[in-house]
């Protein structure tokens, strides 16, 4: 571990590179990253960094988003097969066909989508700013049919919290959707003093049992500021490492220990070292798609979480 860290530090200097890691990554990946955050945090960091190369420890759509925002930088993904089942539930072609059903469609694309889908959209959002994104377009969408892709659970939550009527695509995150109300009720019974924080990608009936629905970054901020000492966490279990590391005096319990994203866990230290050493697995987006996808992503970044 120490030897790999030393090699990575040397390579980062040589190649003017940074390592960004999502909160769901393995502990050892989080430990070697220059920055750990949720998808909105990482999008902003990718755009702001002065590095020539970014090793993006996350799934493919995240690295693709970084490539759209920073075409002059080399975006490397440690495992080219680290995909997202939810992102695969919508394609640019399917979205184009779907929009034809409506006279005046306006598409909000969750950042968990391909570059092609983003290019067909009007604005993107993340789980942390989906509600505010819907509110931000209120005046221009009064006569529009707002289409939200691809997550039905986040879409349902954003619709409820924003008061906007939207049409929701029938996609979902398997890891979050597999968390059931009975799992949360069991955790609450076992830890009656714990506050319940769940991700809005969870089913509405799970969100309804929680104290708060928050993005992964939102959970980290909330816990840091809270005087509470125990928390039940309803999202991918990778977040528990960061929460415990930042809050050693507090206790965290997962809604389900089975809430593991297999794609996030494909990235290992050896793969990070390999892509940086050999400058391989470079993620690129064709110019025509990149130019169209840039505008909705930029609009997303201008909306506060």
Number of C-alpha atoms within 10 A of each C-alpha: 10 8 8 14 16 12 13 23 14 12 16 20 11 10 15 13 23 24 23 25 26 26 29 27 27 21 15 13 21 22 14 21 18 11 16 23 20 21 25 22 18 23 24 14 17 27 17 11 14 13 17 15 23 28 26 27 32 28 25 25 21 26 26 24 30 24 26 29 22 20 17 10 21 21 26 27 28 27 22 16 12 19 18 22 17 18 22 14 17 20 18 17 11 11 20 13 10 13 17 10 10 13 10 13 19 22 24 27 28 26 27 27 27 22 26 20 27 30 22 22 26 21 25 31 26 22 26 23 21 29 22 19 24 25 18 17 15 14 8 9 16 10 12 16 18 23 23 27 31 28 25 21 25 27 29 19 22 24 20 13 14 16 12 16 15 20 17 19 18 15 19 23 22 16 20 23 16 15 21 15 19 11 16 23 16 13 19 20 11 11 16 14 13 20 18 25 26 29 25 27 27 28 23 16 11 23 23 14 16 20 13 17 23 22 23 27 20 17 21 21 13 14 19 13 8 9 9 13 14 19 21 24 26 31 30 24 23 20 24 20 18 19 20 14 11 13 15 8 9 16 15 19 19 22 27 22 12 12 19 17 20 12 18 24 18 19 23 17 16 11 15 22 18 15 17 23 15 8 17 15 17 19 20 18 16 10 11 10 16 21 14 19 26 21 18 22 25 16 15 26 19 10 16 11 19
